[in-house]
């Protein structure tokens, strides 16, 4: 906004305080001279190009705010670059959403971006509550008309509104829920922000059967009905129904603290003996739950699966010798260790695992006599890709069957392998118990759903050797520093994943302490033990 221009709403209509700019002043093309042909030529000659000026930005945003606040959706839509899409969304603001008494206060423009706050009142069924939030819009130039127009996006109306979503106020489709942890502690998104999307999903899935009664809410309903909606305001809460979860409030609090130390981080904790999910946390918190739904190469943390395969086939033993040269070639593709280190002749497979030696794993691929062996091990033993029924939406990992150099890359967690923190926590849980137990966030007894089960378990010998190697990693290997403050019977595996040529690798770490396993990823965090390691350690220390 230009200096000296102030906007206020009286009785739902904008009043210009200073500056002489009124609604409609945005239309500055053409003039009143000459006949029709003259007007057309004059208008054509005056079509503006380039970014809108500060004055145009102020005038356009002012006109848009004026029309929107007064409830004139058609006029507001005309001031956008997508009238057809904008009008129904703007109309729903005062219509289906029942939002009135609107005051919009713009802040200082930054170039062509105008931040603003919206204060309004939602009224329905004799109940009213204030609603306030902040958003921003951008003014652009229409490519054909040259007019300065609002660059339309649903977020202009509300920052959480997505394409195709609807804004409405009324009786909720499902009752609210009171989710509790394994000990009966109430879990709220205010206290545990990362659980917001999880709690919305649990409400959508179990709200009708939880014994509650529907309330009156202002909600954003997504275009995809399988995704959870978002409650913006509760006018009448109804009676929440209780939903039991497997989460642990202490572990969840630790997970929330841990991920906030990094710009982009996710962590999940699972109880190996049961598959019960104890904690799920993300920073930032978004509708897309990265910890449960992400798909990324997990780096050397996947060597847990590779080691299980090699042990299963009798190609190595934990205490047997395993060659670890500085580099290795497989079908024309070269692989090397971090900083090109190598281990002396006679070093054991446990040393290669604990030091995260890539070449020790690559050199044994031919001996498996099956490039797709890793994919089969991941599916048949670790349950990867088996369509888990956890109680919320999850992505359950992927190790596609590959050949040649792509198969070799998979052995060290690169290439086409796709995992998230939940998947890797489950991998660790399976490794130390020998049996895949599908992770769950609500008890199976809640709805008698069919859980995924793997085709076979690891032998006791393989399980014990995997656990020994993970203990070594935590005691003196690449995970030692991160796991130092963790007590109990503990083990770990580190990973660094190079994704899309990014300059700094993603940091991965997975570990266990007694009957709790956890895994974390920190985007561009570097070495696994440096960033993701402390996140996992903090959750393991909390127990659960």
RABELQUI-V631703 format. One record per pair of residues at least 24 apart in sequence whose C-alpha atoms are under 8 Angstrom apart, sorted by sequence separation. I is the first residue (numbers start at 1). GAP is how many residues later the second one is. D is the distance in Angstrom with one decimal. If there is no record, write none. Layout:
BEGIN
I,GAP,D ; I,GAP,D
END
This chain:
BEGIN
98,24,5.7 ; 99,24,6.7 ; 113,24,5.7 ; 114,24,6.2 ; 134,24,7.9 ; 135,24,5.7 ; 204,24,6.3 ; 214,24,5.1 ; 215,24,7.3 ; 255,24,6.6 ; 259,24,5.7 ; 260,24,8.0 ; 266,24,6.7 ; 267,24,6.0 ; 322,24,7.0 ; 323,24,7.0 ; 335,24,6.7 ; 375,24,5.1 ; 434,24,4.7 ; 467,24,7.0 ; 489,24,5.4 ; 490,24,6.4 ; 507,24,6.2 ; 508,24,5.4 ; 509,24,5.3 ; 516,24,6.7 ; 97,25,7.6 ; 98,25,6.0 ; 113,25,4.4 ; 114,25,8.0 ; 133,25,7.8 ; 134,25,7.5 ; 213,25,5.4 ; 214,25,6.8 ; 255,25,7.0 ; 256,25,5.6 ; 266,25,5.1 ; 321,25,5.3 ; 322,25,6.1 ; 323,25,8.0 ; 374,25,7.6 ; 375,25,5.9 ; 376,25,7.9 ; 395,25,7.8 ; 434,25,6.8 ; 488,25,5.6 ; 489,25,5.1 ; 507,25,5.5 ; 508,25,7.4 ; 511,25,7.0 ; 98,26,6.9 ; 112,26,5.5 ; 113,26,6.5 ; 177,26,5.8 ; 201,26,7.3 ; 212,26,7.5 ; 213,26,4.8 ; 214,26,7.9 ; 252,26,7.0 ; 255,26,5.7 ; 256,26,7.4 ; 321,26,5.4 ; 322,26,5.3 ; 375,26,5.5 ; 397,26,6.1 ; 434,26,7.0 ; 487,26,6.9 ; 488,26,5.8 ; 510,26,6.8 ; 511,26,7.9 ; 112,27,5.3 ; 176,27,6.3 ; 201,27,5.1 ; 212,27,4.9 ; 213,27,6.5 ; 251,27,6.5 ; 252,27,4.6 ; 321,27,4.2 ; 322,27,4.9 ; 335,27,7.8 ; 374,27,7.8 ; 396,27,6.3 ; 431,27,8.0 ; 486,27,7.3 ; 509,27,7.0 ; 513,27,6.2 ; 516,27,6.9 ; 112,28,7.4 ; 175,28,7.3 ; 200,28,5.5 ; 212,28,4.7 ; 213,28,7.4 ; 251,28,5.8 ; 252,28,6.6 ; 320,28,5.2 ; 321,28,5.9 ; 324,28,6.7 ; 373,28,8.0 ; 434,28,8.0 ; 512,28,7.0 ; 516,28,6.8 ; 174,29,7.1 ; 200,29,6.8 ; 211,29,7.6 ; 212,29,3.9 ; 247,29,7.5 ; 252,29,7.3 ; 319,29,5.4 ; 320,29,6.0 ; 372,29,4.8 ; 434,29,5.3 ; 26,30,6.7 ; 174,30,6.5 ; 177,30,6.0 ; 200,30,7.2 ; 210,30,8.0 ; 211,30,4.8 ; 212,30,7.6 ; 246,30,5.6 ; 247,30,5.8 ; 248,30,5.0 ; 249,30,7.9 ; 318,30,6.9 ; 319,30,6.2 ; 322,30,7.3 ; 371,30,7.5 ; 372,30,5.9 ; 433,30,6.7 ; 496,30,6.4 ; 176,31,6.3 ; 197,31,7.3 ; 210,31,4.5 ; 211,31,7.2 ; 246,31,5.8 ; 247,31,4.0 ; 248,31,6.5 ; 318,31,5.3 ; 319,31,6.2 ; 328,31,5.6 ; 371,31,6.5 ; 372,31,6.9 ; 432,31,6.0 ; 496,31,5.4 ; 69,32,7.9 ; 70,32,7.6 ; 175,32,5.3 ; 210,32,5.7 ; 246,32,6.0 ; 247,32,5.7 ; 317,32,6.7 ; 318,32,5.1 ; 327,32,6.0 ; 330,32,7.3 ; 371,32,5.3 ; 431,32,6.1 ; 432,32,7.4 ; 495,32,6.8 ; 496,32,5.4 ; 26,33,5.6 ; 69,33,5.3 ; 174,33,5.4 ; 175,33,6.2 ; 177,33,7.2 ; 210,33,6.3 ; 316,33,7.0 ; 324,33,6.4 ; 326,33,7.1 ; 330,33,7.6 ; 371,33,7.1 ; 494,33,7.8 ; 495,33,4.8 ; 25,34,6.5 ; 26,34,5.5 ; 69,34,6.5 ; 174,34,5.5 ; 207,34,6.7 ; 324,34,7.8 ; 325,34,6.3 ; 328,34,7.0 ; 329,34,7.9 ; 432,34,6.9 ; 494,34,4.8 ; 495,34,7.9 ; 25,35,7.9 ; 69,35,7.0 ; 177,35,7.2 ; 324,35,5.6 ; 325,35,7.4 ; 328,35,6.8 ; 372,35,7.3 ; 431,35,6.4 ; 432,35,5.5 ; 494,35,6.0 ; 23,36,7.7 ; 176,36,7.0 ; 323,36,7.9 ; 324,36,4.7 ; 371,36,6.0 ; 374,36,7.9 ; 431,36,7.0 ; 22,37,7.7 ; 26,37,7.5 ; 175,37,5.6 ; 176,37,7.6 ; 206,37,7.5 ; 323,37,5.6 ; 374,37,7.2 ; 21,38,6.7 ; 25,38,7.7 ; 175,38,5.1 ; 176,38,6.7 ; 322,38,6.3 ; 23,39,7.1 ; 24,39,6.4 ; 65,39,6.7 ; 174,39,7.9 ; 175,39,4.0 ; 176,39,7.4 ; 384,39,7.5 ; 494,39,7.5 ; 22,40,8.0 ; 23,40,4.6 ; 174,40,5.9 ; 175,40,6.5 ; 22,41,7.2 ; 173,41,7.1 ; 202,41,7.9 ; 470,41,7.9 ; 172,42,5.6 ; 23,43,7.0 ; 171,43,6.3 ; 172,43,5.8 ; 365,43,7.0 ; 23,44,8.0 ; 171,44,5.6 ; 172,44,5.9 ; 382,44,7.8 ; 124,45,7.4 ; 171,45,4.4 ; 172,45,6.1 ; 382,45,6.1 ; 124,46,7.2 ; 170,46,5.1 ; 171,46,6.3 ; 362,46,6.0 ; 169,47,7.1 ; 170,47,5.7 ; 482,47,5.8 ; 169,48,5.4 ; 170,48,6.7 ; 382,48,6.3 ; 390,48,7.5 ; 481,48,7.2 ; 482,48,7.3 ; 169,49,4.1 ; 315,49,7.7 ; 362,49,6.7 ; 389,49,7.8 ; 390,49,5.9 ; 391,49,6.4 ; 392,49,7.3 ; 479,49,8.0 ; 168,50,5.6 ; 169,50,6.3 ; 303,50,7.7 ; 361,50,6.7 ; 362,50,7.8 ; 388,50,6.5 ; 390,50,4.0 ; 391,50,5.9 ; 479,50,5.5 ; 483,50,7.3 ; 58,51,7.9 ; 167,51,7.3 ; 168,51,5.6 ; 361,51,7.4 ; 388,51,7.5 ; 389,51,7.1 ; 390,51,5.6 ; 391,51,5.8 ; 478,51,6.5 ; 482,51,5.1 ; 483,51,7.5 ; 486,51,6.2 ; 2,52,7.1 ; 14,52,5.3 ; 167,52,5.9 ; 168,52,6.6 ; 315,52,7.4 ; 390,52,7.0 ; 482,52,5.3 ; 485,52,7.3 ; 1,53,7.5 ; 2,53,6.8 ; 13,53,6.8 ; 61,53,7.5 ; 167,53,4.7 ; 168,53,7.7 ; 315,53,7.9 ; 382,53,7.7 ; 383,53,6.3 ; 1,54,7.9 ; 166,54,5.6 ; 167,54,6.5 ; 307,54,7.9 ; 310,54,7.9 ; 358,54,6.3 ; 381,54,7.4 ; 382,54,5.6 ; 479,54,7.1 ; 483,54,5.9 ; 486,54,6.8 ; 487,54,7.1 ; 7,55,7.8 ; 14,55,7.3 ; 57,55,5.9 ; 165,55,6.5 ; 166,55,5.2 ; 306,55,7.6 ; 313,55,7.3 ; 381,55,6.7 ; 383,55,7.5 ; 482,55,6.5 ; 486,55,5.6 ; 1,56,7.3 ; 2,56,6.2 ; 13,56,6.6 ; 14,56,7.3 ; 165,56,5.5 ; 166,56,6.5 ; 300,56,6.9 ; 485,56,7.7 ; 1,57,4.7 ; 12,57,6.2 ; 13,57,5.0 ; 54,57,7.1 ; 165,57,4.2 ; 166,57,7.4 ; 12,58,5.2 ; 54,58,7.1 ; 164,58,6.8 ; 165,58,4.7 ; 300,58,8.0 ; 310,58,7.6 ; 53,59,7.7 ; 161,59,6.7 ; 164,59,4.9 ; 9,60,7.7 ; 52,60,6.9 ; 160,60,7.9 ; 162,60,7.2 ; 163,60,7.4 ; 184,60,7.8 ; 192,60,7.3 ; 389,60,7.2 ; 51,61,7.9 ; 81,61,6.5 ; 176,61,7.4 ; 192,61,6.8 ; 389,61,7.1 ; 390,61,7.8 ; 176,62,7.4 ; 178,62,5.7 ; 180,62,7.3 ; 182,62,7.1 ; 187,62,7.4 ; 194,62,7.0 ; 389,62,5.7 ; 175,63,7.1 ; 176,63,7.1 ; 177,63,4.5 ; 178,63,5.8 ; 179,63,5.8 ; 180,63,6.4 ; 181,63,6.5 ; 182,63,6.1 ; 193,63,7.7 ; 388,63,6.5 ; 389,63,7.0 ; 93,64,7.9 ; 175,64,7.1 ; 176,64,4.6 ; 177,64,4.6 ; 178,64,4.7 ; 179,64,4.7 ; 180,64,5.3 ; 181,64,5.2 ; 182,64,5.2 ; 185,64,6.8 ; 192,64,6.9 ; 309,64,7.6 ; 388,64,5.5 ; 89,65,7.3 ; 175,65,6.1 ; 176,65,6.5 ; 177,65,5.6 ; 178,65,6.1 ; 179,65,6.0 ; 180,65,6.0 ; 181,65,5.9 ; 182,65,5.9 ; 183,65,7.4 ; 309,65,6.7 ; 387,65,6.7 ; 86,66,6.7 ; 175,66,7.0 ; 177,66,6.5 ; 179,66,6.7 ; 181,66,4.9 ; 182,66,5.9 ; 386,66,6.1 ; 86,67,7.7 ; 90,67,7.0 ; 180,67,8.0 ; 181,67,5.4 ; 386,67,7.7 ; 81,68,5.7 ; 86,68,7.6 ; 89,68,7.7 ; 181,68,6.2 ; 306,68,6.5 ; 309,68,6.2 ; 386,68,8.0 ; 80,69,4.9 ; 81,69,6.1 ; 82,69,7.8 ; 305,69,7.6 ; 308,69,8.0 ; 383,69,7.4 ; 79,70,5.3 ; 80,70,4.3 ; 81,70,5.7 ; 82,70,6.0 ; 97,70,5.6 ; 98,70,7.3 ; 383,70,6.7 ; 79,71,6.1 ; 80,71,6.0 ; 81,71,6.0 ; 96,71,6.9 ; 97,71,3.9 ; 98,71,6.2 ; 383,71,5.0 ; 80,72,5.7 ; 96,72,4.8 ; 97,72,4.5 ; 305,72,7.2 ; 333,72,5.6 ; 382,72,6.6 ; 96,73,6.2 ; 97,73,8.0 ; 305,73,6.5 ; 331,73,5.9 ; 332,73,7.1 ; 381,73,5.6 ; 92,74,7.8 ; 93,74,6.9 ; 330,74,7.3 ; 331,74,5.9 ; 380,74,5.2 ; 381,74,6.3 ; 92,75,6.5 ; 93,75,7.9 ; 330,75,6.1 ; 379,75,7.0 ; 380,75,4.8 ; 381,75,5.5 ; 92,76,7.3 ; 380,76,6.1 ; 381,76,5.7 ; 89,77,7.4 ; 305,77,7.8 ; 381,77,6.9 ; 61,78,7.3 ; 89,78,7.8 ; 330,78,7.0 ; 60,79,7.4 ; 57,82,5.8 ; 428,82,6.9 ; 414,83,6.8 ; 428,83,6.8 ; 429,83,7.8 ; 413,84,7.5 ; 414,84,7.7 ; 428,84,7.3 ; 195,85,7.2 ; 425,85,6.4 ; 64,86,7.7 ; 194,86,7.0 ; 195,86,7.2 ; 424,86,6.7 ; 425,86,7.7 ; 52,87,7.0 ; 194,87,5.0 ; 429,87,7.8 ; 12,88,7.7 ; 52,88,6.2 ; 60,88,6.4 ; 194,88,5.7 ; 429,88,5.8 ; 12,89,5.5 ; 51,89,6.6 ; 52,89,6.1 ; 60,89,6.3 ; 61,89,7.0 ; 194,89,7.6 ; 197,89,7.6 ; 428,89,6.4 ; 11,90,7.1 ; 12,90,6.0 ; 51,90,6.5 ; 60,90,7.1 ; 197,90,5.8 ; 428,90,7.8 ; 12,91,7.3 ; 50,91,7.3 ; 57,91,7.0 ; 194,91,5.7 ; 197,91,7.8 ; 426,91,7.6 ; 49,92,7.2 ; 56,92,6.2 ; 193,92,7.1 ; 197,92,7.1 ; 425,92,5.7 ; 9,93,7.4 ; 425,93,4.8 ; 9,94,5.6 ; 424,94,7.8 ; 425,94,4.7 ; 8,95,6.8 ; 9,95,7.6 ; 424,95,5.8 ; 8,96,7.3 ; 52,96,6.0 ; 122,96,7.9 ; 7,97,7.7 ; 8,97,7.2 ; 48,97,8.0 ; 49,97,6.0 ; 421,97,7.9 ; 422,97,7.0 ; 7,98,6.6 ; 47,98,6.4 ; 48,98,4.8 ; 421,98,5.2 ; 7,99,7.6 ; 47,99,5.0 ; 48,99,7.1 ; 421,99,5.3 ; 47,100,7.7 ; 293,100,7.2 ; 295,100,7.5 ; 421,100,6.5 ; 292,101,7.4 ; 293,101,5.0 ; 294,101,6.8 ; 420,101,7.9 ; 131,102,7.2 ; 292,102,5.0 ; 293,102,4.6 ; 295,102,7.3 ; 292,103,6.3 ; 293,103,7.8 ; 1,105,7.3 ; 306,105,5.8 ; 1,106,7.0 ; 2,106,7.7 ; 129,106,6.4 ; 306,106,7.7 ; 1,107,5.4 ; 2,107,8.0 ; 128,107,6.8 ; 1,108,5.4 ; 127,108,6.5 ; 303,108,6.6 ; 127,109,7.9 ; 302,109,7.3 ; 303,109,5.8 ; 302,110,6.3 ; 303,110,6.9 ; 124,111,8.0 ; 301,111,7.9 ; 302,111,5.0 ; 300,112,5.1 ; 301,112,6.9 ; 1,113,7.5 ; 299,113,6.0 ; 300,113,5.3 ; 299,114,4.1 ; 298,115,5.4 ; 299,115,5.6 ; 354,115,6.5 ; 297,116,6.0 ; 298,116,6.9 ; 353,116,6.6 ; 354,116,7.1 ; 297,117,5.4 ; 29,118,7.8 ; 297,118,7.0 ; 350,118,7.9 ; 354,118,6.0 ; 355,118,7.2 ; 297,119,7.2 ; 298,119,7.4 ; 350,119,5.2 ; 354,119,4.2 ; 27,120,7.1 ; 297,120,5.3 ; 298,120,7.0 ; 353,120,7.4 ; 26,121,7.5 ; 97,121,6.5 ; 296,121,7.2 ; 297,121,4.9 ; 298,121,6.0 ; 26,122,7.1 ; 296,122,4.6 ; 297,122,6.1 ; 298,122,7.4 ; 302,122,7.7 ; 305,122,7.4 ; 350,122,7.3 ; 354,122,7.6 ; 355,122,5.4 ; 356,122,7.3 ; 295,123,4.8 ; 296,123,5.2 ; 301,123,7.5 ; 304,123,7.6 ; 308,123,7.8 ; 354,123,4.6 ; 355,123,5.7 ; 295,124,5.0 ; 296,124,6.4 ; 304,124,7.5 ; 354,124,6.2 ; 294,125,6.8 ; 295,125,5.7 ; 354,125,8.0 ; 294,126,5.1 ; 351,126,7.9 ; 293,127,6.7 ; 294,127,7.9 ; 304,127,7.3 ; 292,128,6.4 ; 291,129,5.9 ; 292,129,6.7 ; 290,130,7.3 ; 291,130,5.2 ; 292,130,5.6 ; 291,131,6.1 ; 292,131,7.9 ; 356,138,7.5 ; 354,139,7.4 ; 312,146,7.7 ; 312,147,8.0 ; 318,147,5.7 ; 317,148,7.5 ; 318,148,7.7 ; 312,150,6.6 ; 318,150,7.6 ; 275,151,7.6 ; 311,151,6.1 ; 318,151,6.8 ; 270,152,8.0 ; 268,153,5.6 ; 269,153,7.5 ; 267,154,5.6 ; 268,154,5.4 ; 272,154,7.5 ; 275,154,7.8 ; 308,154,6.8 ; 266,155,6.6 ; 267,155,7.6 ; 270,155,6.3 ; 269,156,6.3 ; 270,156,6.8 ; 272,156,8.0 ; 273,156,7.7 ; 268,157,6.6 ; 272,157,4.3 ; 271,158,7.1 ; 272,158,6.8 ; 308,158,6.9 ; 270,159,7.2 ; 307,159,7.4 ; 272,160,7.7 ; 273,160,7.0 ; 272,161,6.8 ; 275,162,5.1 ; 277,162,6.0 ; 304,162,7.4 ; 274,163,6.3 ; 275,163,5.5 ; 276,163,5.6 ; 277,163,5.7 ; 278,163,7.7 ; 273,164,7.6 ; 275,164,4.3 ; 276,164,5.2 ; 277,164,5.2 ; 272,165,7.4 ; 274,165,7.9 ; 275,165,6.1 ; 276,165,6.2 ; 276,166,8.0 ; 270,169,7.1 ; 202,189,7.3 ; 304,189,7.6 ; 202,190,6.7 ; 201,191,6.2 ; 201,192,7.9 ; 301,192,5.5 ; 300,193,7.5 ; 301,193,5.5 ; 302,193,8.0 ; 198,194,6.9 ; 246,194,7.3 ; 247,194,6.7 ; 300,194,6.2 ; 301,194,4.9 ; 246,195,5.2 ; 300,195,4.1 ; 245,196,5.6 ; 246,196,5.5 ; 299,196,4.7 ; 300,196,6.4 ; 245,197,4.4 ; 246,197,6.7 ; 298,197,6.7 ; 299,197,5.0 ; 300,197,7.5 ; 244,198,6.3 ; 245,198,6.7 ; 298,198,7.3 ; 299,198,4.3 ; 244,199,7.4 ; 298,199,5.9 ; 299,199,7.6 ; 297,200,6.2 ; 297,201,7.9 ; 297,202,7.2 ; 301,207,6.8 ; 301,208,6.6 ; 299,209,7.0 ; 301,209,6.8 ; 298,210,6.4 ; 273,242,6.7 ; 272,243,5.9 ; 271,244,5.7 ; 272,244,6.2 ; 271,245,4.7 ; 272,245,6.5 ; 270,246,5.9 ; 271,246,6.1 ; 269,247,6.8 ; 270,247,5.3 ; 269,248,5.6 ; 270,248,6.2 ; 269,249,4.1 ; 268,250,5.5 ; 269,250,6.7 ; 267,251,7.0 ; 268,251,5.7 ; 267,252,5.6 ; 268,252,6.6 ; 267,253,4.2 ; 266,254,5.5 ; 267,254,6.7 ; 265,255,7.2 ; 266,255,5.5 ; 265,256,5.7 ; 266,256,6.7 ; 265,257,4.4 ; 264,258,5.9 ; 265,258,6.3 ; 264,259,5.5 ; 262,260,7.1 ; 263,260,7.9 ; 278,266,6.5 ; 265,267,7.9 ; 267,268,7.3 ; 267,269,7.1 ; 269,270,7.4 ; 269,271,8.0 ; 271,273,7.8 ; 258,276,7.7 ; 259,276,6.5 ; 258,277,5.0 ; 255,280,7.3 ; 258,280,6.5 ; 258,281,7.6 ; 255,283,7.2 ; 254,284,6.3 ; 255,284,5.5 ; 254,285,5.4 ; 252,287,7.8 ; 251,288,5.7 ; 254,288,6.4 ; 251,289,7.7 ; 251,291,5.3 ; 250,292,6.3 ; 251,292,6.1 ; 250,293,7.5 ; 251,293,5.8 ; 250,294,7.1 ; 248,296,5.9
END
